[in-house]
Amino acid sequence: MIEYTAVGKRFPDGTEAVKDFSLVLPSRSTTVLVGSSGCGKTTLLRMVNRMVDPTRGHVSIDGVDIATRNPVALRRSIGYVMQNAGLLPHRKVIDNVSTVLLLNGVSKKEAYARSAETLAKVGLDPSLSSRYPSQLSGGEQQRVGVARGLVADPNILLMDEPFGAVDPIVRDELQQELLRLQRELGKTIVFVTHDIDEAFLLGDQVVILKTGGEIAQIGSPADILAEPANDFVRSFVGIDKGKRTLRIEEHDGRSIVVDETGRATGVLAE
């Protein structure tokens, strides 16, 4: 379990990225931090592995204040997946995935074996392990990034807009892959995005943020849609634009789901 207690962050240039944030992130579930640029969501995510230390307050994991943990050891115990994968271009795929294992003292033979298993787990062909990142598609690079985050079998996986730089079709595939992996592995995932549709798809707990890390609403996707807390939330999730107000219309003998503007959004399953 991850817990933020009255955390705030002011950077040396005077920017107050987070004012006063408290939240409990349940274990073995996915919490999505969603909001516009500048709302503090990435700063909050990076507090978990001490890439950013709070100016005040504290973050704890299973009741232990992470300020008491060695930052390097802490980071090696937590999976981290970023936008654009963040792979080392001069190292082969297998070496990119094996990095944390080798740093933790695992033998090269075992590290390679575990990395190959993890690559298969995220849906990549073993033949890709000998390639360099530049020889992979954007979607394949992101899968390698996910494999690197998972290979050491961490309890916590941090994901900072990991699917934001790929095309919509690949993004959908990666989202479905993450849902499958979470069903199988049951990690504690902290996921950052600016896309509310992605947040509702992936999140067990969704946290909608305003500027300065202010929480506009917390809840399951169903809770937020059923009872938006205020006008900000209504606008952010698209309720005030008719995007979320759906109805059924018959068309050529099929039941079509349309939004308030009359645009088709899906087909009712028979």
For each residue, the residues with C-beta under 8 A, 3 or more apart:
1: 24 25 26 27 61 62 63 188
2: 24 25 48 59 60 61 156 188 190
3: 23 24 25 59 60 61 63
4: 7 21 22 23 24 44 47 57 59
5: 22 57 58 59 60
6: 20 21 22 56 57
7: 4 18 20 21 22 44 47 54 56 57 58 59
8: 16 18 19 20 21 54 55 56 57
9: 16 17 18 40 43 47 52 54 55 213
10: 14 15 16 17 55
11: 14 15 16 17
12:
13:
14: 10 11
15: 10 11
16: 8 9 10 11 19 212
17: 9 10 11 40 43 212 213
18: 7 8 9 21 40 43 44 54 212 213
19: 8 16 212 213 214
20: 6 7 8 57 213
21: 4 6 7 8 18 40 44 57 213 214 215
22: 4 5 6 7 57
23: 3 4 207 215 218
24: 1 2 3 4
25: 1 2 3 29 31 188 190 205
26: 1 29 31 188 204 205
27: 1 155 188
28: 186 187 188
29: 25 26 188 189 204 205
30: 182 189 191 202 203 204 205
31: 25 26 189 190 191 203 204 205 206 207
32: 191 192 193 198 199 202 203 205 206 207
33: 41 44 45 190 191 192 193 207 209
34: 41 192 193 194 195 196 198 199 203 206 207 208 209
35: 39 40 41 194 208 209 210 216 236
36: 39 194
37: 194
38: 211
39: 35 36 209 210 211 212 213 214
40: 9 17 18 21 35 43 44 209 211 212 213
41: 33 34 35 44 45 192 209 213
42: 45 46 160 161 192
43: 9 17 18 40 46 47 52 213
44: 4 7 18 21 33 40 41 47 48 213
45: 33 41 42 48 158 160 190 192
46: 42 43 49 50 51 52 158 160
47: 4 7 9 43 44 50 51 52 53 54 59
48: 2 44 45 59 61 66 78 156 158 190
49: 46 71 74 75 78 80 158
50: 46 47 53 66 67 69 71 74 75
51: 46 47 75
52: 9 43 46 47
53: 47 50 67
54: 7 8 9 18 47 57 58 59
55: 8 9 10
56: 6 7 8
57: 4 5 6 7 8 20 21 22 54
58: 5 7 54 65 66 67
59: 2 3 4 5 7 47 48 54 65 66 67
60: 2 3 5 63 64 65 66
61: 1 2 3 48 64 66 156
62: 1
63: 1 3 60
64: 60 61 68 69
65: 58 59 60 68
66: 48 50 58 59 60 61 69 74
67: 50 53 58 59
68: 64 65
69: 50 64 66 73 74
70: 73 74
71: 49 50 74 75
72: 75 76
73: 69 70 76 77
74: 49 50 66 69 70 71 77 78
75: 49 50 51 71 72 78 80
76: 72 73 100 103 104 152
77: 73 74 152 154 155 156
78: 48 49 74 75 154 156 157 158
79: 148 149 150 152 154 156 157 158 187
80: 49 75 149 157 158 160
81: 85 142 145 146 148 149 157 158 159 160 162
82: 85 86 145 160 161 162
83: 86 160 161 162 164 165
84: 141 165
85: 81 82 133 141 142 144 145 162
86: 82 83 145
87: 91 93 96 133 141 144 145 148
88: 91 95 96 99 133
89: 132 133 134
90: 132
91: 87 88 95 96 99 132
92: 95 96 129 130 131 132
93: 87 96 97 119 128 129 130 131 132 133 136 144
94: 97 98 112 115 116 119 129 130
95: 88 91 92 98 99
96: 87 88 91 92 93 99 133 144 148
97: 93 94 115 118 119 129 144 147 148 151
98: 94 95 101 102 108 111 112 114 115 151
99: 88 91 95 96 102 103 148
100: 76 103 104 148 151 152
101: 98 104 106 110 111 114 115 151 152
102: 98 99 105 106 108 111
103: 76 99 100
104: 76 100 101 152
105: 102
106: 101 102 110 111 114
107: 110 111
108: 98 102 111 112
109: 112 113
110: 101 106 107 113 114
111: 98 101 102 106 107 108 114 115
112: 94 98 108 109 115 116
113: 109 110 116 117
114: 98 101 106 110 111 117 118 151
115: 94 97 98 101 111 112 118 119 129 147 151
116: 94 112 113 119 120 126 129
117: 113 114 120 121
118: 97 114 115 121 122 147 150 151
119: 93 94 97 115 116 122 124 126 128 129 143 144 147
120: 116 117 123 124 126
121: 117 118 147 150 181
122: 118 119 143 144 146 147 150 177 181
123: 120 143 177
124: 119 120 128 140 143 144 147
125: 128
126: 116 119 120 129
127: 130
128: 93 119 124 125 131 136 140 144
129: 92 93 94 97 115 116 119 126
130: 92 93 94 127
131: 92 93 128 135 136
132: 89 90 91 92 93 135 136
133: 85 87 88 89 93 96 136 141 144
134: 89
135: 131 132
136: 93 128 131 132 133 140 141 144
137: 140 141 170
138: 141 142 165 166 167 170
139: 142 143 166 170 173 174
140: 124 128 136 137 143 144
141: 84 85 87 133 136 137 138 144 145
142: 81 85 138 139 145 146 162 163 165 166 170 174
143: 119 122 123 124 139 140 146 147 174 177
144: 85 87 93 96 97 119 122 124 128 133 136 140 141 147 148
145: 81 82 85 86 87 141 142 148 149 162
146: 81 122 142 143 149 150 162 174 177 178 181
147: 97 115 118 119 121 122 124 143 144 150 151
148: 79 81 87 96 97 99 100 144 145 151
149: 79 80 81 145 146 154 157 158 159
150: 79 118 121 122 146 147 153 154 157 181 185 187
151: 97 98 100 101 114 115 118 147 148
152: 76 77 79 100 101 104
153: 150
154: 77 78 79 149 150 157 187
155: 27 77 187 188
156: 2 48 61 77 78 79 187 188 189 190
157: 78 79 80 81 149 150 154 187 188 189 190
158: 45 46 48 49 78 79 80 81 149 189 190
159: 81 149 162 178 189 190 191 192
160: 42 45 46 80 81 82 83 192
161: 42 82 83 164 192 193 194
162: 81 82 83 85 142 145 146 159 174 191
163: 142 166 170 171 174 175 198
164: 83 161 171 193 194 195
165: 83 84 138 142
166: 138 139 142 163 170 171 174
167: 138 170 171
168: 171 172
169: 172 173
170: 137 138 139 142 163 166 167 173 174
171: 163 164 166 167 168 174 175 198
172: 168 169 175 176
173: 139 169 170 176 177
174: 139 142 143 146 162 163 166 170 171 177 178
175: 163 171 172 178 179 198 201 202
176: 172 173 179 180
177: 122 123 143 146 173 174 180 181
178: 146 159 174 175 181 182 202
179: 175 176 182 183 201 202
180: 176 177 183 184
181: 121 122 146 150 177 178 184 185 187
182: 30 178 179 185 186 187 189
183: 179 180 186
184: 180 181
185: 150 181 182
186: 28 182 183
187: 28 79 150 154 155 156 157 181 182
188: 1 2 25 26 27 28 29 155 156 157
189: 29 30 31 156 157 158 159 182
190: 2 25 31 33 45 48 156 157 158 159
191: 30 31 32 33 159 162 199 202 203
192: 32 33 34 41 42 45 159 160 161
193: 32 33 34 161 164 198 199 202
194: 34 35 36 37 161 164
195: 34 164 198 199
196: 34 199 200 208 236 237 238
197: 200 201
198: 32 34 163 171 175 193 195 201 202
199: 32 34 191 193 195 196 202 203 206 221
200: 196 197 203 206 221 224 225 237
201: 175 179 197 198
202: 30 32 175 178 179 191 193 198 199
203: 30 31 32 34 191 199 200 206 220 221
204: 26 29 30 31 220
205: 25 26 29 30 31 32 218 219 220
206: 31 32 34 199 200 203 218 219 220 221 224
207: 23 31 32 33 34 215 217 218
208: 34 35 196 215 216 217 218 224 233 236 237
209: 33 34 35 39 40 41 213 214 215 216
210: 35 39 214 215 216 232
211: 38 39 40 214
212: 16 17 18 19 39 40
213: 9 17 18 19 20 21 39 40 41 43 44 209
214: 19 21 39 209 210 211
215: 21 23 207 208 209 210 218
216: 35 208 209 210 229 230 232 233 236
217: 207 208 224 228 229 230 233
218: 23 205 206 207 208 215
219: 205 206 222 223 224
220: 203 204 205 206 223 224
221: 199 200 203 206 224 225
222: 219 225 226
223: 219 220 226 227
224: 200 206 208 217 219 220 221 227 228 229 233 237
225: 200 221 222 228 237 239 244
226: 222 223
227: 223 224
228: 217 224 225 233 234 237 239
229: 216 217 224 232 233
230: 216 217 233 234
231: 234 235 240
232: 210 216 229 235 236
233: 208 216 217 224 228 229 230 236 237
234: 228 230 231 237 239 240
235: 231 232 238 239 240 241
236: 35 196 208 216 232 233
237: 196 200 208 224 225 228 233 234 244
238: 196 235 241 242 243 244
239: 225 228 234 235 243 244 245
240: 231 234 235
241: 235 238 260
242: 238 245 259 260 261
243: 238 239 259 260
244: 225 237 238 239 259
245: 239 242 259 260
246: 257 258 259 260 265
247: 257 258 260
248: 255 256 257 258 268
249: 255 256 258
250: 253 254 255 256
251: 254 256
252:
253: 250
254: 250 251 267 268
255: 248 249 250 267 268 270
256: 248 249 250 251 264 266 267 268
257: 246 247 248 264 265 266 267 268
258: 246 247 248 249 262 263 264 265
259: 242 243 244 245 246 262 263 265
260: 241 242 243 245 246 247
261: 242
262: 258 259
263: 258 259
264: 256 257 258
265: 246 257 258 259
266: 256 257
267: 254 255 256 257
268: 248 254 255 256 257
269:
270: 255
